[in-house]
Amino acid sequence: MTLMLEAAAGRTQATRRRSPAPPTWLVVALACAGQFLVVLDVSVVNVALPSMRTDLGLSGPGLQWVVNAYAIAFAGFMLLGGRAGDLYGRKRMFLVGLGLFTLASLGGGLAQEGWQLLLARAVQGLGAAVLAPSTLTLLTAAVPEGAARARAIATWTAVGAGGGAAGGLVGGILVQGLSWRWVLLINVPIGAVVLAGSACWLTESRAGDRRRLDLPGALLVTAGLATLAYGISQTEAQGWTAAATLTPLLGGLALVAAFLAVEARTAAPLMPLALLRVRSVASANAAMLVSGSAMFCMWFFMTLYAQNVLGYSPLDAGLALVPSSLAVVLGSKIAPRLMRAAGARNVAVLGTLVAAAGFGWQSAMRADSAYLTAIMFPGILMMLGAGLAGTPLAALATSGAAPGDAGLVSGLINTSRTMGGSLGLAVMSTLAASRTAGRTTPVGLTDGYALVFRTGTAVLLGGAVLMLAWLPRSAGRALEKRAAG
């Protein structure tokens, strides 16, 4: 009997070895579909919040937690999700994350009480944190280093940015045409199709070793990032000096410091600290944090400006930003060609400067501005620059890591972008509120929004200087230096 079982196992392994690898385009398509769902759900619920409040009787703070429950779980578990993919399999974690995300979307869409919706959003965020790092690692494992990988990463970047951009439009269509529940239920059929395709066609990959997960490190970094994200979420309602804000911010920093101390002494750390000494990894993540803190705010404040000042409906506001959505896709697709000619660093700097020009133009907004000069053209510049910058930053960060750390680095770049966006939105919201000073007139609101875009211009210019000084010139050189070291 034992011999029969061993023979059967041998045949199974031989069959697996003989199974042809799936087409590269299919792996890229499945990975990008997962990334699109993750990023879409960061913004798609915004236009549905008033309807959710009316239907479920949510309070003002409860309504804020519809967004924050997802964002906090997403940011807090991202590094853990990335390392779990390295150790237990990227395909397995992709399926687990997407399954959690899809089931939570169903639960949120069917929620009858406010707490049920908030719980579903938190589980959605957990699923997204497990799923998101695997989308990039599956892609980079399937596509060899070089121009082909740069094009694949460009597609991944474009789809992710497009998901954030499409949130307002998709949410407006679903809320006005069906109900708020469909901003969550729409994920169910899409998730089911992607799950079925991924289970059939994706192949498994993991780090070469079988070490166990660093549980103390995982608990500390997850608690630290989640606590920081919670503190950031409190700033808009409580202010930066309130105890409700300072306590979680300081507590989160203390937990992250404890995490770093544990990692320095652990034989098999969750995040090898030597990874932060790799120039491409450290610099690309710092650049993503800084640039993301400004660029993430664009969609939020442009939507507010269109609706609260110019009087657009949610659907009209979403349609107004379609040219910007197309621009980010265009920038992401152009980036690989420019990277071959000018190097990843120079393309990242160029994209950041283009985005800064758009932010500067947008800061001249008025309460009676026309669509073309107040939304369309500056929005195109901002998002064209975002697409140009995002692809080389992701390429540099992932090229600087060993294959066994690919999931971790993917989680790290997603964490940098998410935390940068959350921090930027909190700071910018505070700035806008201070300039508006309680005025709800179109002129008063415009003053606050204009200050946000002026501040974003300065942040992006500083980010361009940081990139020029610190980023390696190309992803290829980052690999060469790592190999030499």
VOPAGU-2260 file (C-alpha; in pm, 1 decimal, decimal comma):
REM VOPAGU-2260
SITE   aa  ch    i         X         Y         Z
SITE  MET   A    0       0,0       0,0       0,0
SITE  THR   A    1     284,5     236,2      89,3
SITE  LEU   A    2     455,0     164,1    -240,3
SITE  MET   A    3     132,4     236,9    -428,0
SITE  LEU   A    4      90,5     569,7    -251,0
SITE  GLU   A    5     452,7     663,9    -320,5
SITE  ALA   A    6     409,7     574,2    -686,2
SITE  ALA   A    7      91,8     779,8    -707,6
SITE  ALA   A    8     266,4    1075,5    -544,7
SITE  GLY   A    9     552,2    1041,0    -788,9
SITE  ARG   A   10     310,9    1044,8   -1083,2
SITE  THR   A   11     136,2    1353,3    -943,6
SITE  GLN   A   12     466,0    1537,8    -907,7
SITE  ALA   A   13     570,3    1434,2   -1256,6
SITE  THR   A   14     236,9    1558,5   -1394,6
SITE  ARG   A   15     289,0    1891,2   -1219,1
SITE  ARG   A   16     637,8    1916,8   -1363,4
SITE  ARG   A   17     505,1    1844,4   -1711,2
SITE  SER   A   18     216,6    2091,8   -1683,2
SITE  PRO   A   19     286,6    2376,5   -1921,7
SITE  ALA   A   20     323,2    2721,3   -1772,7
SITE  PRO   A   21      21,1    2944,5   -1835,5
SITE  PRO   A   22      56,8    3217,6   -2098,2
SITE  THR   A   23     225,2    3525,6   -1957,9
SITE  TRP   A   24     -61,3    3750,5   -2067,8
SITE  LEU   A   25    -303,3    3538,9   -1866,9
SITE  VAL   A   26     -96,6    3567,2   -1547,6
SITE  VAL   A   27     -71,1    3943,3   -1598,5
SITE  ALA   A   28    -446,2    3969,8   -1660,6
SITE  LEU   A   29    -538,8    3774,6   -1346,7
SITE  ALA   A   30    -289,7    3963,8   -1128,5
SITE  CYS   A   31    -414,1    4296,5   -1260,9
SITE  ALA   A   32    -777,5    4198,9   -1205,3
SITE  GLY   A   33    -700,3    4131,3    -839,8
SITE  GLN   A   34    -515,3    4461,9    -806,9
SITE  PHE   A   35    -802,4    4650,4    -971,7
SITE  LEU   A   36   -1055,0    4517,0    -720,3
SITE  VAL   A   37    -830,4    4602,2    -424,3
SITE  VAL   A   38    -769,1    4962,9    -530,0
SITE  LEU   A   39   -1123,3    5021,9    -657,0
SITE  ASP   A   40   -1268,2    4950,7    -314,4
SITE  VAL   A   41   -1055,3    5219,7    -152,6
SITE  SER   A   42   -1258,5    5488,6    -331,5
SITE  VAL   A   43   -1574,6    5333,6    -475,7
SITE  VAL   A   44   -1773,4    5366,0    -152,6
SITE  ASN   A   45   -1723,1    5743,8    -124,6
SITE  VAL   A   46   -2023,0    5840,8    -337,2
SITE  ALA   A   47   -2237,3    5574,7    -165,4
SITE  LEU   A   48   -2182,9    5703,4     189,6
SITE  PRO   A   49   -2494,4    5927,2     207,7
SITE  SER   A   50   -2715,5    5639,7      92,0
SITE  MET   A   51   -2551,6    5400,6     341,6
SITE  ARG   A   52   -2612,9    5648,5     621,7
SITE  THR   A   53   -2982,9    5683,8     535,2
SITE  ASP   A   54   -3044,2    5311,1     488,5
SITE  LEU   A   55   -2852,4    5177,2     789,7
SITE  GLY   A   56   -2886,6    5473,2    1026,1
SITE  LEU   A   57   -2512,6    5525,8    1061,4
SITE  SER   A   58   -2380,6    5816,1    1266,2
SITE  GLY   A   59   -2123,7    6061,4    1133,2
SITE  PRO   A   60   -1830,5    5878,8    1299,2
SITE  GLY   A   61   -1979,7    5545,4    1190,3
SITE  LEU   A   62   -1989,8    5667,1     833,2
SITE  GLN   A   63   -1621,1    5760,2     851,3
SITE  TRP   A   64   -1543,9    5405,5     961,8
SITE  VAL   A   65   -1693,5    5261,6     644,2
SITE  VAL   A   66   -1379,0    5398,3     477,3
SITE  ASN   A   67   -1137,2    5365,4     768,9
SITE  ALA   A   68   -1216,6    5001,5     857,3
SITE  TYR   A   69   -1099,3    4897,0     511,8
SITE  ALA   A   70    -796,1    5127,2     502,0
SITE  ILE   A   71    -668,3    5032,4     849,1
SITE  ALA   A   72    -693,5    4656,1     793,1
SITE  PHE   A   73    -541,1    4697,6     446,4
SITE  ALA   A   74    -239,2    4893,7     571,4
SITE  GLY   A   75    -191,9    4692,4     889,0
SITE  PHE   A   76    -175,7    4343,8     737,8
SITE  MET   A   77       9,4    4424,9     413,7
SITE  LEU   A   78     362,0    4322,5     519,1
SITE  LEU   A   79     225,5    4008,5     681,7
SITE  GLY   A   80      38,0    3922,0     362,6
SITE  GLY   A   81     350,3    3974,1     153,1
SITE  ARG   A   82     571,0    3751,4     369,1
SITE  ALA   A   83     299,7    3483,6     393,2
SITE  GLY   A   84     304,0    3465,0      13,6
SITE  ASP   A   85     682,5    3412,8      14,6
SITE  LEU   A   86     661,4    3131,3     269,3
SITE  TYR   A   87     334,5    2954,8     191,3
SITE  GLY   A   88     290,9    3023,6    -178,6
SITE  ARG   A   89     194,1    3332,1    -380,3
SITE  LYS   A   90     -89,3    3156,2    -564,2
SITE  ARG   A   91    -227,8    3019,0    -236,5
SITE  MET   A   92    -226,3    3361,4     -72,4
SITE  PHE   A   93    -376,1    3518,6    -386,2
SITE  LEU   A   94    -666,5    3273,0    -367,2
SITE  VAL   A   95    -708,9    3311,7      10,8
SITE  GLY   A   96    -703,6    3691,3     -10,9
SITE  LEU   A   97    -941,0    3707,2    -307,0
SITE  GLY   A   98   -1175,7    3456,4    -142,5
SITE  LEU   A   99   -1189,2    3662,3     178,5
SITE  PHE   A  100   -1238,7    3981,3     -20,8
SITE  THR   A  101   -1522,0    3834,2    -227,6
SITE  LEU   A  102   -1707,5    3684,0      70,0
SITE  ALA   A  103   -1672,3    4007,8     268,0
SITE  SER   A  104   -1810,1    4203,1     -30,1
SITE  LEU   A  105   -2114,8    3977,2     -30,0
SITE  GLY   A  106   -2160,0    4024,2     344,3
SITE  GLY   A  107   -2127,9    4402,2     317,2
SITE  GLY   A  108   -2372,9    4421,9      29,8
SITE  LEU   A  109   -2632,0    4224,3     229,1
SITE  ALA   A  110   -2571,2    4404,9     561,8
SITE  GLN   A  111   -2881,3    4503,0     755,6
SITE  GLU   A  112   -2709,5    4680,4    1043,8
SITE  GLY   A  113   -2428,6    4932,6    1056,4
SITE  TRP   A  114   -2195,8    4705,1    1253,8
SITE  GLN   A  115   -2235,7    4431,3     993,2
SITE  LEU   A  116   -2122,1    4668,4     719,2
SITE  LEU   A  117   -1821,4    4785,6     923,7
SITE  LEU   A  118   -1718,5    4426,6    1001,6
SITE  ALA   A  119   -1746,1    4334,3     633,0
SITE  ARG   A  120   -1531,1    4630,7     533,3
SITE  ALA   A  121   -1261,5    4530,0     785,7
SITE  VAL   A  122   -1256,1    4173,3     648,9
SITE  GLN   A  123   -1241,2    4318,3     296,4
SITE  GLY   A  124    -931,6    4512,1     400,9
SITE  LEU   A  125    -773,0    4197,0     546,3
SITE  GLY   A  126    -840,3    4007,4     223,6
SITE  ALA   A  127    -697,7    4295,7      21,3
SITE  ALA   A  128    -380,4    4299,0     234,5
SITE  VAL   A  129    -322,6    3928,7     165,4
SITE  LEU   A  130    -414,3    3963,4    -203,0
SITE  ALA   A  131    -234,2    4282,8    -306,1
SITE  PRO   A  132     131,9    4174,9    -255,4
SITE  SER   A  133      67,1    3849,4    -442,6
SITE  THR   A  134     -60,6    4036,3    -748,5
SITE  LEU   A  135     282,4    4188,6    -805,2
SITE  THR   A  136     491,0    3885,4    -706,6
SITE  LEU   A  137     295,9    3651,3    -934,9
SITE  LEU   A  138     351,5    3897,0   -1216,7
SITE  THR   A  139     725,3    3940,8   -1157,1
SITE  ALA   A  140     772,0    3563,2   -1118,0
SITE  ALA   A  141     602,5    3500,2   -1453,8
SITE  VAL   A  142     783,7    3770,2   -1652,5
SITE  PRO   A  143    1165,9    3770,9   -1681,3
SITE  GLU   A  144    1366,7    4077,1   -1582,3
SITE  GLY   A  145    1397,3    4336,9   -1857,3
SITE  ALA   A  146    1172,7    4522,5   -2097,8
SITE  ALA   A  147     894,2    4263,8   -2078,1
SITE  ARG   A  148     874,0    4292,8   -1700,3
SITE  ALA   A  149     876,1    4672,2   -1720,9
SITE  ARG   A  150     576,3    4654,4   -1957,1
SITE  ALA   A  151     397,3    4412,0   -1725,0
SITE  ILE   A  152     460,7    4633,7   -1421,7
SITE  ALA   A  153     337,9    4930,4   -1626,1
SITE  THR   A  154      12,7    4745,8   -1691,6
SITE  TRP   A  155     -16,9    4658,3   -1321,1
SITE  THR   A  156      47,5    5022,4   -1226,4
SITE  ALA   A  157    -203,3    5149,5   -1481,8
SITE  VAL   A  158    -473,1    4909,0   -1367,7
SITE  GLY   A  159    -413,9    4995,9   -1001,9
SITE  ALA   A  160    -422,3    5368,4   -1066,6
SITE  GLY   A  161    -720,7    5322,9   -1294,6
SITE  GLY   A  162    -902,0    5138,7   -1017,6
SITE  GLY   A  163    -860,9    5436,1    -786,1
SITE  ALA   A  164    -963,1    5673,3   -1062,2
SITE  ALA   A  165   -1266,4    5468,1   -1164,5
SITE  GLY   A  166   -1403,4    5448,4    -810,2
SITE  GLY   A  167   -1604,7    5769,0    -831,1
SITE  LEU   A  168   -1745,8    5688,5   -1174,1
SITE  VAL   A  169   -1830,9    5325,9   -1097,0
SITE  GLY   A  170   -1979,7    5421,7    -760,7
SITE  GLY   A  171   -2188,3    5699,5    -915,6
SITE  ILE   A  172   -2328,3    5470,2   -1183,7
SITE  LEU   A  173   -2413,6    5193,0    -938,1
SITE  VAL   A  174   -2565,8    5419,2    -672,0
SITE  GLN   A  175   -2778,7    5617,7    -915,5
SITE  GLY   A  176   -2874,0    5319,6   -1131,3
SITE  LEU   A  177   -2921,5    5048,1    -866,5
SITE  SER   A  178   -2839,5    5107,6    -496,9
SITE  TRP   A  179   -2545,5    5158,6    -263,9
SITE  ARG   A  180   -2532,7    4782,5    -203,0
SITE  TRP   A  181   -2404,1    4722,9    -553,7
SITE  VAL   A  182   -2078,2    4908,8    -492,4
SITE  LEU   A  183   -1995,1    4599,6    -282,9
SITE  LEU   A  184   -2198,5    4328,9    -456,4
SITE  ILE   A  185   -2036,7    4403,4    -793,0
SITE  ASN   A  186   -1717,4    4247,8    -652,6
SITE  VAL   A  187   -1885,0    3908,6    -606,3
SITE  PRO   A  188   -1927,7    3793,3    -969,3
SITE  ILE   A  189   -1595,6    3950,5   -1071,0
SITE  GLY   A  190   -1417,3    3791,1    -776,8
SITE  ALA   A  191   -1573,2    3451,2    -849,0
SITE  VAL   A  192   -1457,1    3458,9   -1212,6
SITE  VAL   A  193   -1103,1    3565,0   -1117,7
SITE  LEU   A  194   -1093,5    3299,3    -844,0
SITE  ALA   A  195   -1193,4    3024,5   -1086,5
SITE  GLY   A  196    -943,1    3137,4   -1348,3
SITE  SER   A  197    -662,1    3171,9   -1094,2
SITE  ALA   A  198    -724,9    2828,6    -942,0
SITE  CYS   A  199    -706,5    2669,7   -1287,6
SITE  TRP   A  200    -426,1    2860,2   -1457,4
SITE  LEU   A  201    -188,4    3017,4   -1207,4
SITE  THR   A  202     115,3    2818,9   -1098,7
SITE  GLU   A  203     250,8    2817,9    -744,7
SITE  SER   A  204     571,9    2994,0    -645,1
SITE  ARG   A  205     735,7    3059,7    -309,4
SITE  ALA   A  206    1069,7    3131,8    -151,2
SITE  GLY   A  207    1311,4    2842,3    -155,9
SITE  ASP   A  208    1321,3    2786,7     220,1
SITE  ARG   A  209    1056,9    2639,4     450,3
SITE  ARG   A  210    1115,8    2861,2     750,9
SITE  ARG   A  211     829,3    2943,8     981,7
SITE  LEU   A  212     659,1    3279,7     991,3
SITE  ASP   A  213     812,4    3523,8    1239,8
SITE  LEU   A  214     504,2    3546,3    1463,1
SITE  PRO   A  215     629,8    3813,1    1711,8
SITE  GLY   A  216     742,6    4033,1    1425,1
SITE  ALA   A  217     415,4    3977,5    1240,0
SITE  LEU   A  218     207,6    4072,7    1543,9
SITE  LEU   A  219     415,9    4382,3    1619,8
SITE  VAL   A  220     424,5    4524,8    1265,4
SITE  THR   A  221      56,3    4451,9    1204,1
SITE  ALA   A  222     -45,5    4613,1    1533,2
SITE  GLY   A  223     192,7    4904,7    1473,2
SITE  LEU   A  224      77,5    4985,1    1119,9
SITE  ALA   A  225    -289,0    4938,8    1208,3
SITE  THR   A  226    -251,8    5166,8    1513,0
SITE  LEU   A  227     -72,6    5430,0    1304,0
SITE  ALA   A  228    -343,9    5410,2    1038,9
SITE  TYR   A  229    -607,9    5450,7    1310,4
SITE  GLY   A  230    -429,6    5755,0    1451,7
SITE  ILE   A  231    -406,4    5910,1    1106,1
SITE  SER   A  232    -777,9    5849,1    1051,8
SITE  GLN   A  233    -855,7    6040,3    1372,8
SITE  THR   A  234    -680,3    6359,4    1265,7
SITE  GLU   A  235    -959,0    6493,7    1045,6
SITE  ALA   A  236   -1223,3    6473,5    1317,9
SITE  GLN   A  237   -1009,1    6527,5    1631,3
SITE  GLY   A  238    -713,8    6737,5    1511,8
SITE  TRP   A  239    -343,4    6658,0    1544,0
SITE  THR   A  240    -302,9    6761,3    1907,3
SITE  ALA   A  241    -598,6    6574,0    2057,9
SITE  ALA   A  242    -528,1    6279,8    2287,8
SITE  ALA   A  243    -746,0    6059,3    2064,9
SITE  THR   A  244    -498,0    6126,6    1783,5
SITE  LEU   A  245    -162,2    6146,0    1963,1
SITE  THR   A  246    -211,2    5830,7    2169,7
SITE  PRO   A  247    -250,8    5589,7    1875,0
SITE  LEU   A  248      13,7    5772,0    1669,2
SITE  LEU   A  249     273,2    5745,7    1946,5
SITE  GLY   A  250     162,2    5392,3    2029,1
SITE  GLY   A  251     194,5    5289,8    1665,9
SITE  LEU   A  252     544,5    5437,5    1642,0
SITE  ALA   A  253     644,4    5252,9    1960,4
SITE  LEU   A  254     515,2    4922,9    1819,6
SITE  VAL   A  255     702,0    4976,0    1492,4
SITE  ALA   A  256    1020,5    5053,0    1690,9
SITE  ALA   A  257     969,7    4731,5    1891,0
SITE  PHE   A  258     922,3    4545,4    1561,5
SITE  LEU   A  259    1255,2    4675,4    1430,2
SITE  ALA   A  260    1427,8    4573,3    1755,7
SITE  VAL   A  261    1283,9    4221,9    1733,2
SITE  GLU   A  262    1378,8    4187,3    1366,4
SITE  ALA   A  263    1740,4    4280,5    1444,7
SITE  ARG   A  264    1764,6    3983,1    1684,4
SITE  THR   A  265    1553,4    3718,0    1507,1
SITE  ALA   A  266    1722,8    3440,7    1310,9
SITE  ALA   A  267    1446,4    3429,4    1046,3
SITE  PRO   A  268    1289,8    3777,3    1053,6
SITE  LEU   A  269     965,5    3877,4     887,2
SITE  MET   A  270    1151,3    4168,2     726,5
SITE  PRO   A  271    1530,9    4136,1     707,2
SITE  LEU   A  272    1659,5    4480,5     799,9
SITE  ALA   A  273    1939,7    4437,8     548,8
SITE  LEU   A  274    1670,4    4483,1     284,9
SITE  LEU   A  275    1634,8    4846,4     391,6
SITE  ARG   A  276    2005,1    4894,7     318,0
SITE  VAL   A  277    1943,6    4806,8     -47,4
SITE  ARG   A  278    1942,3    5146,8    -211,5
SITE  SER   A  279    1672,9    5072,6    -469,7
SITE  VAL   A  280    1431,8    4928,6    -211,5
SITE  ALA   A  281    1477,0    5204,1      47,5
SITE  SER   A  282    1476,2    5494,6    -198,7
SITE  ALA   A  283    1183,1    5370,5    -407,2
SITE  ASN   A  284     969,7    5317,4     -97,4
SITE  ALA   A  285    1058,7    5660,8      41,1
SITE  ALA   A  286     973,7    5816,0    -295,3
SITE  MET   A  287     644,7    5623,3    -313,0
SITE  LEU   A  288     553,0    5742,3      38,0
SITE  VAL   A  289     622,8    6108,5     -44,1
SITE  SER   A  290     465,5    6119,0    -389,8
SITE  GLY   A  291     169,5    5906,6    -280,6
SITE  SER   A  292      93,0    6151,7       1,1
SITE  ALA   A  293      11,6    6415,8    -261,8
SITE  MET   A  294    -119,4    6215,2    -555,2
SITE  PHE   A  295    -368,1    6011,2    -351,8
SITE  CYS   A  296    -542,3    6333,2    -248,6
SITE  MET   A  297    -611,3    6440,0    -606,8
SITE  TRP   A  298    -916,9    6218,6    -659,6
SITE  PHE   A  299   -1067,9    6304,9    -321,5
SITE  PHE   A  300   -1042,6    6683,7    -350,4
SITE  MET   A  301   -1122,3    6699,6    -721,6
SITE  THR   A  302   -1444,8    6508,3    -652,9
SITE  LEU   A  303   -1531,7    6743,0    -365,0
SITE  TYR   A  304   -1456,9    7046,5    -580,1
SITE  ALA   A  305   -1673,0    6918,6    -865,6
SITE  GLN   A  306   -1969,7    6838,1    -639,9
SITE  ASN   A  307   -1952,8    7097,5    -361,0
SITE  VAL   A  308   -1836,3    7396,9    -565,8
SITE  LEU   A  309   -1929,6    7338,4    -928,5
SITE  GLY   A  310   -2254,0    7156,2    -844,0
SITE  TYR   A  311   -2190,1    6828,8   -1029,0
SITE  SER   A  312   -2387,9    6514,8    -941,7
SITE  PRO   A  313   -2188,7    6209,6    -826,1
SITE  LEU   A  314   -2216,4    6057,3   -1172,8
SITE  ASP   A  315   -2119,5    6382,8   -1344,5
SITE  ALA   A  316   -1820,4    6416,4   -1112,2
SITE  GLY   A  317   -1708,1    6065,9   -1202,9
SITE  LEU   A  318   -1746,8    6138,1   -1573,6
SITE  ALA   A  319   -1551,6    6462,8   -1536,2
SITE  LEU   A  320   -1249,2    6265,2   -1418,7
SITE  VAL   A  321   -1253,3    6011,2   -1702,2
SITE  PRO   A  322    -983,0    6200,8   -1900,7
SITE  SER   A  323    -760,7    6188,5   -1590,8
SITE  SER   A  324    -822,6    5813,8   -1563,5
SITE  LEU   A  325    -717,3    5765,8   -1924,3
SITE  ALA   A  326    -410,5    5983,8   -1868,1
SITE  VAL   A  327    -278,6    5765,7   -1585,7
SITE  VAL   A  328    -313,3    5458,7   -1806,2
SITE  LEU   A  329    -132,4    5637,5   -2089,4
SITE  GLY   A  330     149,8    5748,6   -1859,3
SITE  SER   A  331     193,6    5396,1   -1723,6
SITE  LYS   A  332     213,6    5248,0   -2072,9
SITE  ILE   A  333     459,9    5509,5   -2200,9
SITE  ALA   A  334     689,9    5473,4   -1899,3
SITE  PRO   A  335     865,8    5146,7   -2001,2
SITE  ARG   A  336     976,2    5295,1   -2335,6
SITE  LEU   A  337    1110,8    5604,9   -2165,4
SITE  MET   A  338    1284,3    5390,5   -1902,9
SITE  ARG   A  339    1484,4    5210,4   -2171,6
SITE  ALA   A  340    1601,7    5541,1   -2314,6
SITE  ALA   A  341    1646,1    5757,3   -2004,9
SITE  GLY   A  342    1659,8    5520,7   -1705,4
SITE  ALA   A  343    1407,2    5450,4   -1431,9
SITE  ARG   A  344    1521,5    5733,2   -1204,7
SITE  ASN   A  345    1489,8    6003,2   -1470,3
SITE  VAL   A  346    1144,8    5883,6   -1574,4
SITE  ALA   A  347    1027,1    5885,9   -1210,1
SITE  VAL   A  348    1157,6    6242,6   -1171,7
SITE  LEU   A  349     997,7    6350,1   -1499,9
SITE  GLY   A  350     662,7    6204,2   -1399,6
SITE  THR   A  351     675,3    6373,6   -1062,0
SITE  LEU   A  352     752,8    6711,1   -1221,5
SITE  VAL   A  353     466,3    6669,8   -1470,9
SITE  ALA   A  354     233,0    6589,8   -1181,3
SITE  ALA   A  355     364,1    6892,9    -989,2
SITE  ALA   A  356     282,2    7113,7   -1289,7
SITE  GLY   A  357     -72,8    6979,9   -1284,8
SITE  PHE   A  358    -103,5    7041,4    -911,0
SITE  GLY   A  359      24,3    7396,3    -956,0
SITE  TRP   A  360    -229,6    7461,1   -1232,0
SITE  GLN   A  361    -509,0    7313,2   -1020,0
SITE  SER   A  362    -417,4    7541,7    -728,8
SITE  ALA   A  363    -536,0    7838,3    -938,5
SITE  MET   A  364    -895,9    7707,5    -926,7
SITE  ARG   A  365   -1182,8    7948,3    -870,5
SITE  ALA   A  366   -1543,2    7902,4    -765,6
SITE  ASP   A  367   -1662,1    7988,3   -1118,1
SITE  SER   A  368   -1392,2    7812,4   -1322,2
SITE  ALA   A  369   -1473,3    7627,2   -1643,7
SITE  TYR   A  370   -1443,0    7249,1   -1669,5
SITE  LEU   A  371   -1158,9    7245,3   -1922,1
SITE  THR   A  372    -922,4    7467,1   -1723,1
SITE  ALA   A  373   -1035,0    7374,0   -1370,3
SITE  ILE   A  374   -1062,4    6994,3   -1394,7
SITE  MET   A  375    -979,3    6837,7   -1728,9
SITE  PHE   A  376    -637,7    6975,2   -1830,5
SITE  PRO   A  377    -477,6    6998,6   -1484,9
SITE  GLY   A  378    -621,1    6656,1   -1400,5
SITE  ILE   A  379    -464,1    6508,6   -1713,3
SITE  LEU   A  380    -123,8    6650,3   -1618,3
SITE  MET   A  381    -148,7    6524,1   -1260,3
SITE  MET   A  382    -240,8    6170,4   -1358,1
SITE  LEU   A  383     -12,6    6150,1   -1660,3
SITE  GLY   A  384     269,9    6229,0   -1418,6
SITE  ALA   A  385     142,9    5973,4   -1167,0
SITE  GLY   A  386     146,5    5703,0   -1433,3
SITE  LEU   A  387     495,0    5796,8   -1550,3
SITE  ALA   A  388     633,3    5792,6   -1193,9
SITE  GLY   A  389     458,2    5484,5   -1056,3
SITE  THR   A  390     598,8    5229,2   -1300,4
SITE  PRO   A  391     972,3    5302,5   -1249,9
SITE  LEU   A  392     931,0    5324,1    -871,3
SITE  ALA   A  393     765,4    4980,6    -857,8
SITE  ALA   A  394    1028,7    4839,4   -1095,7
SITE  LEU   A  395    1316,9    4974,5    -886,8
SITE  ALA   A  396    1174,0    4846,5    -558,1
SITE  THR   A  397    1114,2    4493,2    -685,2
SITE  SER   A  398    1441,0    4466,0    -881,5
SITE  GLY   A  399    1644,7    4534,6    -570,0
SITE  ALA   A  400    1517,5    4232,0    -376,5
SITE  ALA   A  401    1615,6    3865,8    -382,0
SITE  PRO   A  402    1349,1    3625,4    -518,8
SITE  GLY   A  403    1276,6    3496,5    -169,9
SITE  ASP   A  404    1186,4    3848,6     -56,1
SITE  ALA   A  405     966,4    3934,3    -354,3
SITE  GLY   A  406     636,8    3910,7    -164,2
SITE  LEU   A  407     772,3    4116,3     124,0
SITE  VAL   A  408     898,4    4391,0    -109,4
SITE  SER   A  409     565,0    4395,3    -292,0
SITE  GLY   A  410     387,4    4432,5      39,8
SITE  LEU   A  411     631,0    4705,5     140,5
SITE  ILE   A  412     575,5    4914,9    -174,4
SITE  ASN   A  413     198,1    4880,3    -133,2
SITE  THR   A  414     228,5    4974,5     234,1
SITE  SER   A  415     434,4    5282,8     147,9
SITE  ARG   A  416     175,9    5395,0    -104,9
SITE  THR   A  417    -118,8    5327,1     127,4
SITE  MET   A  418      36,0    5486,7     435,6
SITE  GLY   A  419     160,5    5783,6     231,5
SITE  GLY   A  420    -186,8    5834,0      88,6
SITE  SER   A  421    -354,5    5805,0     430,0
SITE  LEU   A  422    -108,9    6044,8     592,6
SITE  GLY   A  423    -133,7    6289,7     303,3
SITE  LEU   A  424    -512,2    6288,2     304,6
SITE  ALA   A  425    -521,1    6350,6     679,8
SITE  VAL   A  426    -275,7    6642,3     654,4
SITE  MET   A  427    -443,1    6792,9     348,3
SITE  SER   A  428    -790,0    6764,2     502,3
SITE  THR   A  429    -665,1    6949,0     809,6
SITE  LEU   A  430    -511,3    7222,3     591,1
SITE  ALA   A  431    -830,3    7261,2     388,1
SITE  ALA   A  432   -1044,5    7280,8     701,6
SITE  SER   A  433    -815,8    7541,8     859,6
SITE  ARG   A  434    -825,8    7763,6     548,3
SITE  THR   A  435   -1201,6    7720,0     502,2
SITE  ALA   A  436   -1259,4    7808,2     871,2
SITE  GLY   A  437   -1617,2    7681,8     869,8
SITE  ARG   A  438   -1720,9    7860,9     550,1
SITE  THR   A  439   -1939,5    7641,6     329,4
SITE  THR   A  440   -1979,1    7887,1      42,3
SITE  PRO   A  441   -1826,4    7793,3    -295,8
SITE  VAL   A  442   -1559,8    8062,2    -250,5
SITE  GLY   A  443   -1471,0    7944,9     100,3
SITE  LEU   A  444   -1446,0    7580,9      -2,0
SITE  THR   A  445   -1238,5    7670,1    -307,9
SITE  ASP   A  446    -986,8    7854,1     -88,7
SITE  GLY   A  447    -936,1    7537,2     115,2
SITE  TYR   A  448    -905,5    7309,9    -187,3
SITE  ALA   A  449    -662,8    7548,0    -360,1
SITE  LEU   A  450    -434,5    7540,6     -54,9
SITE  VAL   A  451    -431,4    7160,0     -74,9
SITE  PHE   A  452    -306,9    7168,6    -433,9
SITE  ARG   A  453     -45,0    7434,2    -358,5
SITE  THR   A  454      84,2    7216,6     -75,4
SITE  GLY   A  455      79,0    6912,0    -302,6
SITE  THR   A  456     289,3    7101,3    -557,0
SITE  ALA   A  457     556,2    7169,7    -294,9
SITE  VAL   A  458     551,4    6807,3    -173,4
SITE  LEU   A  459     596,2    6673,4    -526,8
SITE  LEU   A  460     882,4    6912,7    -602,3
SITE  GLY   A  461    1053,9    6794,1    -286,2
SITE  GLY   A  462     986,8    6434,8    -391,8
SITE  ALA   A  463    1149,3    6499,0    -730,6
SITE  VAL   A  464    1464,3    6627,5    -556,8
SITE  LEU   A  465    1465,0    6318,6    -330,4
SITE  MET   A  466    1436,5    6086,6    -630,4
SITE  LEU   A  467    1710,2    6262,9    -825,3
SITE  ALA   A  468    1949,1    6242,0    -531,8
SITE  TRP   A  469    1876,1    5890,4    -402,7
SITE  LEU   A  470    1722,7    5659,9    -664,0
SITE  PRO   A  471    1960,6    5442,7    -869,5
SITE  ARG   A  472    1947,5    5531,5   -1237,2
SITE  SER   A  473    1787,0    5206,7   -1354,1
SITE  ALA   A  474    1641,5    4879,0   -1231,1
SITE  GLY   A  475    1915,0    4690,9   -1414,4
SITE  ARG   A  476    2189,7    4871,6   -1221,8
SITE  ALA   A  477    2009,2    4801,4    -895,1
SITE  LEU   A  478    2029,2    4430,7    -975,5
SITE  GLU   A  479    2393,7    4451,0   -1076,5
SITE  LYS   A  480    2491,1    4626,8    -753,0
SITE  ARG   A  481    2300,7    4374,3    -543,7
SITE  ALA   A  482    2467,5    4084,5    -722,7
SITE  ALA   A  483    2809,0    4243,8    -676,7
SITE  GLY   A  484    2742,6    4296,6    -305,7
